[in-house]
């Protein structure tokens, strides 16, 4: 029994060294300044703003993910999954595309109203907007807690009915059959001996992403058709396309490596 405990301790220590050794310079740079929970997943959009004499747009994922699926924005509305990958301009929004698909004065405040400009073009640097902080804690105070990222367990919040996600817009989305959530789980065995197996739930991911976000661009449709390492995730590929950017960060190991180890 004692030898088993010692083996587990050595395994945990080895994993810590393993993850730290593969952290990139970019990752280390980000860790020097940990963002507060209300800024996790925040994106600064400044491809055109300052060139036109405007403040950058501060987009906070939490203020949208408590109402809409990821699929709606990244598939139907056409936002790329890569920061800066979609060159959104004010004219596009005013014509009802991208942000303008919702910010039309009915679904959300209108981009055509000049009085609303500062609601997105914020003069405050990320982390110093006290109004954003106040709204975050107001919106999330009744939601189940998570350990990292926003400090919110968004998956559990959706499962408990604490948040109701909109997946399509009648005036914008293509009509499609309602997708049945796949209840199947996939067990993935890591190569590191003694590390708990990964339990991947299609049902949990389908609630937010549908099928289109992951397949076929990120993962092949065939089980085992995509081979990747943990370092790939840390570098923003595969699972790392979402986890560590908007979804819970990769340091919350137990949420994926969920199958108990038999000693």
N, C-alpha and C positions, 0 to 999 in steps of 0.2 A: 504493500500500500504506500509506504514511504517513498519507495523508488518511483512509483507512478506519479506522485505529487512532484517530485524533483524533476521528472521528465517533462511534465506539463509546464513547470516554471521555466525550464530551459527553452521549451518551445515558444512560450510567450515572449521571452527575452529575444530569441532569435528572430521572431516575426517583427518585433519593433525595430531591430537593426536592419532587417530586410527592407521594410517600408521606408525607413529614413535614408538608406543608401540609394534608393531609386528615386528619391524626390528630385525633381529638376530644379535648375536655378530659378526658373520662373515661379515654381511652386514655393520655394523658399522665400522669394521676394514677397509673395502674397501673404505668407504666414507672419511676416514682420509686423503687419498691420491688420489685426483681426477686426473685421467689421462687426458692428453691433447687430443683434438679431433682426432689427427692422431694416437693415441694409443688405442682408444676405440675398444674393441673386439680383442685386441692383445693377442696371446697365446705364452707362452714360452714352447717349447718342449725340455725336457732335461732328458728323460728316459734313454738314452744311450750315449748322446753326451760327457758329461764330463768324463764318465767312459772310453771313448776312446781318451781322451785328446783333445777334440774339444769344441769350444764354443757352448752354447745352440742355438737351432734354434728359431728365432723370427718370428712367423707367424702373419701377419697383415691381418685381414679379409677384410679391405677396398680395399687392392690392388688386391683382387680376386673377390670381390662381384661387382665391377664395370664392370666385364666381364663374370662372370659365375653365374649360379643359385646355390642356396644352395643344391638343390636336386642332382645336378651332383656330388658334392664332398661327400655328406653324404649318398647317396644311391648308385650311380653307382661306385664310387671309394672306398666306404666302410669305410669312416671315421666316427667313433662313434660321437654321439652328446655330449658325456661327455669328458671333458678335460682329456687326458691321457688314454682314453679308447681304443685307437688303437696303439699297440706297433710297430710303423713304424721304420724300420732300413734302413741303407744306401743300403744294398743289395737288399731290396724290391724295393726301388726307381730305382736302376740301372737295375732291371729286368722289369721295366715298370709298376710297381704297385704304388698305392697311388700317391705321388707327381710326380713320374716318368711317370705317364700316360700322363701328359701334358709337363713336363720338359724333353723333348726328343730332343731338338734342332730344332724342327719344330714349335710346338705350343708355346713353351716357351723355355728359355735357358736350356741347357742340364745339368742334374745332373752328367753325366759322365765326364764332363770337370772340372778338378781340379781347374781351374782358377775361377770357379763360386761358390766355396764352401762358401766364405765369404758373398755371396749375401743372404744366409740364416743363416749360422752360424755366428751371429753378435757378435763382441766384445763389442758393446755398450749396456749398461743397457737400459731397456724399458724407453722411454721418453727422452733419451739423444742422439738419433741418428738424427743428423741434416739433413742428406741426406733423411731419411725417411720422415721427416717433410717437406722438400722442395718438394719431389715428391707428397706427399699428397695434398698440396695446389695447385700444378700444375694440378693434376688429377681432383680435385673437384671444381676448381674455377668457372666453368660454370654450376655447378649442383645446383638445387633448395635447399634452406637452410632448415635445421631442427633446433629445439630448443635445443636438447640434444644429447648425444652420440657422433657421428662423426660430428654433426652439419650439416648433409646432409639428405635431405628427399629422401631416396633411392627409395621408392615406386613411388613417383612423377617423379623422374628422369627416371625410367623405362617407366612409362606411357607416358611421354613426348617424349620418343625416344632419350633422352640424352645419355642413355647407352643401348647397345644391348647385351642381355644375351645369352650365349651359354648353352644349356640344355643337350646336348648329345655330345659324342665324337664318330665319325664314326668308329674309330679303337678300341674302348673299350666298349662302352655302348651296352646293349642289345637292339635289335630292338623292338620298341613298337609303337602302334598307337599314333598319335599325340593327346594329350589331349586337349579337349575343355574346356576352362576356364568357370567355373560355375559363372554365373552372380548373383546368389542368395546371399542374405544377411540374416544373422540370428540375431534376436534381443534377447538379453539376459537381463533379468530384475534383477538388484542387490537387495539384501535384505535390504540395507540401504535406508530408505525412503528419497526421494528427490534427490537421486544421479541419474544422467542421465543414461539412459539405454545404454548398450553396443551394438554397431553395428559392427558385425563381417562380413567382406567381404571375401567370398571364392575366388573371382576373384583376389584380391590383393595378397592373400597368395599363390594361385596356380601358379602365375607368377614366384615365387621364389622357392616354396617348392614342387610343384606337390601335390599329395595326400599322397605319401608314408611317408613323414617325420612326419606328424601329425597322420595319421591313419594306423593301430589301436593302435600303441604303446603309444601315448600320449593322444589321444581322441578316444572314441568309435565312431563307424560309425553312431549310432542312435542319433538323436537330443535329448538332455537332458539325454543321457546315461552316461555322465561323470559329476559328481558334484564336485565342488572345490570352495575354498575360496581364497580371495586375499592373505592371508598369504601363501597359497600354491605357488602362483606365485612368491612371494618374496623369497621363499625358493628354487627357481629354478625348480619348477614342472609346468606342463601344459603350459600356456602362457610363464611362466618364463624360460622354456627350451631354448628360444631364446631371449625374451625381457629382457634386463638387462645384457645380455652377448654379443650379437652381434647386434640384432635388437634394435630399439629405447628403452630406459629404461622405466621402469614402472612409473617413476615420471611424464612422459608426459601423464597425465590422460586423457586429452581431446581428444586424438587421438582414444581412444577406447570408453570412455563414451561420445558418440557423439550425442545422441538424446537430443534435448533441453527439459528442465524441464518445465512443465506447472504449474504455480503457481495459 
